[in-house]
Amino acid sequence: MKSTACASSSDPLSYAALAEENALLREQLQRTFAPNWPPTVAVLEIREDHVRSHLPADTVLVTPDARAEAIRERTLRAHTRIIW
């Protein structure tokens, strides 16, 4: 699609051309995405104690202590990195 440049902010013809181009672009986008809009979302509510049964078997369990250590290490590395 070609682009229209506006030579002067007071030129009504360039505003009309831009408005027409925007309308055409909007129409094209609606034709392209309208069949899939709005996106559908599937939600499954599960209790907290059943989360592990819904995850893959090889999902790693991170303990609160391991998470705290990882955050502490990441924070330390962020604070000590050299910023040029």
Contacts in CASP RR format, 6 or more apart in sequence:
PFRMAT RR
TARGET T0000
AUTHOR 0000-0000-0000
METHOD contacts of the structure
MODEL  1
MKSTACASSSDPLSYAALAEENALLREQLQRTFAPNWPPTVAVLEIREDH
VRSHLPADTVLVTPDARAEAIRERTLRAHTRIIW
1 21 0 8 1.000
1 24 0 8 1.000
1 25 0 8 1.000
1 28 0 8 1.000
2 21 0 8 1.000
3 21 0 8 1.000
4 14 0 8 1.000
4 17 0 8 1.000
4 18 0 8 1.000
4 21 0 8 1.000
5 14 0 8 1.000
6 14 0 8 1.000
6 15 0 8 1.000
6 18 0 8 1.000
7 14 0 8 1.000
8 14 0 8 1.000
44 54 0 8 1.000
46 54 0 8 1.000
52 59 0 8 1.000
52 61 0 8 1.000
62 70 0 8 1.000
END
